């Protein structure tokens, strides 16, 4: 099983939102990491066949997904960024309704829905109205509707946005359990979510993949560009204004800065082991104070 993106470009007028993206995915978890506006959602909507590329093609097992139609939708699960639900519906009734839309026979759906609710940790709120759910519960319900048809490809757009740390951990664990024999594609700008579960990461900037590989491979790119520097607390603001500072911590009378820089920021700076967050800040430096 493989999903291939071959020179995918999406233009709106003269603006290229996605520019010449090429990759091939087999079963596993793929992280699509980038700042807001990087083109992640547009790319995912093309992978769901909601949008058609301006040029290039997307193939599932060598067949163009735009030509597969209903056959492709039957093997696809999708959780969009703005997941719509019926607030006065119960979790069970909502999933039964979605099962009908997906063409799942009623008898099969009635057997399947309780199992899915248990899988996503919602079996104790089966008959409760969705409007009473927390953000994390709604997202887990979103996962349940996405996997109703036991899809080969599962696409999730910013699924942990707005969740508290405990809910995000639950959600990541759930995604990991779903990744066996599936292609799971997760879009986010939350680095820790990608770092925890992705087999491969695509770093997207201005519509293009600027880096791709395993966490270890990507981190290697920025090793040698991350430094720690002990400074006087009075000088910390000056350093933040001039450099990309990934972290600032107080230690006794001093301030320790973690700095992302091509060159040694000071003769007193010490090189440290890089993280995926450092790579992210290397490509997407924070706005500096004027």
N, C-alpha and C positions, 0 to 999 in steps of 0.2 A: 504494500500500500504506500503510495506517495502522492504528495501534492506539490506540483512544480509551478513556480512563477517565472515566466520567461520574458524578460525585458518589459515589465509592466510600467506603463506611464498613464497618469490621469491628469488631463488638463481642463481647466475652466477658463475659457478665453485664452489669454496668453500666459496664464499662471499655471505652472506645473506643481500640482499638490503632491503627486507621487512621480518620481523620476527614474525610470529605467531600473526597476528592482528585479533582481534575479536570485532565486534560491530554490532548493528542493528540500522538502520535509518528509520524514518517515515517522512511524509512531514514537512518541515522546512528548515532553513539554518544551515549548518554544516561547521565550519571552521577547516581546516587542517593547523596547524601552525607548522613551523619548519624551521631550518636553511637550506641553500642550501646543498644538499647531504644527507638530512635526510631520503629520500625514498618516498617523497610525490608524485612526478611525476610517479614513478613506480607503486605505489599503485593506483593512479588514472587511469593509463593505464590498470591496471587489472580490475578496476571497469567499464571501457568502453568496456571490452572484446577484446581489442587490444592485450594484453598480457595474457597468461594463467598462473595461479599460479603454482609454483613447487609443492606445496601441499596446502590442504584446498580447500574451495569452496565459491563462491559468489552466493547468491540466490536472485532472485526477486520474491516476493510472493511465496517463497518455491520452485522455479524452478531454476535450475542451468543456469546462463546466458550464459555459453559457449555452452550449448545445445540448447538455444533458437534461436541463429543465427539472422536472419533478423527480427524476432519478437521482440527481445530485442533492436536492432538498431532502430526500428520504435518508441520506447518509450524513446529513449535516445537523449539528446542534449549535445554537447561537444565543448568546446572552448579550444584548446590546447595552450600551452605557446607560441609556434611559429605559430601563425595563418597565413596561406597562403592565398593570395588573388591575383587577377589579376589587376595590377596597372592601366591599360588603360581601364578597364571596369568601367561602372557606377555602383553605389550602387544598383539600380533597376535591371540591367541586371545580376549582380553578384548573387543576391538573386534568380532571376528566374532560373539561371543556377544550383544553389545549390538545388533548389526545384525539378528540373528535376532529379538530382542525387538521391534525397531522394524519388523519385517515386510519387511526388505530382502532380496530374493532372494539365495541363496547365491552364485551366479555374479557378481552385481553387487558383493556385499560383498567377495569375494576380489580383485576388481580395484580396489575403492575403498580398502580398508584400507591397503595400502602407500603409496598417494598421500597419504592423510591423515597417516600417521605421518611421512612426509617433510615435509609442510606444517607440522606442529607440532614439527619438529626431533627426532624420535625414531626415524628410520629406521635408525640404527646400533644400536638396542637392541630391535629388533623382537621377538626371541625371548627376551629376558631377563625374569626374573620381576619383577613389579611391586614386590615387597617390597624389591628392591635399588635402587629409584628414589629420587632426591632429592625434596623437596617440590615443587620447580618442575617436575620431570619428571612427577610425578603430576598436577599441575594442567594441564599441557599434554596429558596423556592424557585428562583430564576434558574439555578443550575438544574433542579429537578425537571423543569419544563424543557430545558435544553437537551437533556439526555433521555427523554421519554421514548424516543425512537431508537435508542441504543446506537448513537451516531458513530461513524468512523472518524469524523472531524468535529472537534468541539472548539468554537471560537468565542472568546470572552473579552469584552471591551471594558477596561477599567473596572473590573468586578469588585475590587476591595476599596474603592473610593468612598470615603465617609464612614468606614467601619472602624470600631475601636480595636486596639491591639489584640485583645483576646479573640474577637470575632474574625480578625484577619488570619490568625493562626489556625483557627478551625477551618476557615475557607481554604487556606493553602493545603492543609492536610487532606481535605476532601478532593481537591484537584489532583494531588499526587496519587490518590487511590484510584482516580478515574483514568489515569494516563496509560494504564496497561492496554496495549493493542489499539490505542487511539492516537491521533495527532491532536494535541491540545495546544492552542495558540492563545496566549495571554498577553493583552496589551495593558501597559501601566506606566506611570511615571514614578511609582513607589519602588525604589531600588531594592529594598529588603524583601519584597514579595517575589521579585525575579530571582534574587540571590538564593532564596530558600529552596526553590523547587525546579528551576529551569535547567534542562539538559543543554540547551543552546540559547544564546541571546543575540538578538539583532538590535543594534543601537541605531536609531533612526533620527535623522536631522535634516530639516528642509526637504523632506520627501525622498531622501536617499538613505541607504544603509551605509553608515560611515565606519562601522565595525561589526563583526559577527564572529561567533565562536563560543566555546565553553566559557564558564566563569573564569577558570584558570587561564585560558588563552587570552581573554580580554584584559584581565588584570595585569598580565605580563606587559601589555602595551604601555601601561602607565607607570610600571616600576621604574624607578630612577627619576621620577618627576614629583615625588611626594616627600615632604620634609617636615620635621618638627623643629620648632625654634622657641627657645625660652626668651621672653621679652619682659620688659618692665610694663606693668599694667597700664601705665599712662600712655604707652606707645601703641597699645593694641589697636586703637581706632585707626591710627595712621597706617599700620600694616594691612588692616582690612580694606582700607580705601585704595591701596596700591596693588594688592595681591589677591588671588583666589584662596580664601581661608576656609577650609572644609570643617574645621572644628576649633573651638577655643575652650580651654579649661584652666581653672585656677589651681595653683599648686603652691601652698604656703604663701610666700610674698610675691611669687612670679605668675606669669600667664604663659601657658604652653599653646602655641599655635600649630595647627596642621595645615601646611601650605602646599597647594598644587602649583608647580612652576616648572617650566622647561629647564631652567638653570638654577643653580644653588642661590636661594634668596639672600643668604648671608654666610659668611665664613664660619659662623657658629651653628648653622643649621645641620641637622643630622638626617640622613636618608632613612625612611621607614617603609615597611611592606605596604603595598597598595591594596585597596579594596575596590569592589565594583562601584561604590559610591564615588570614590576618587576619580575613576574613569568617567563617570557621568559628569562630574563637575569639571573635568578636563575638557570635555566637549561642550558642556553647557555651563560656563562660568556664571556665578551669581552676579546680579547687578551690583556694581560698586557705588558707594556713596560719592557724590560729586564734591 
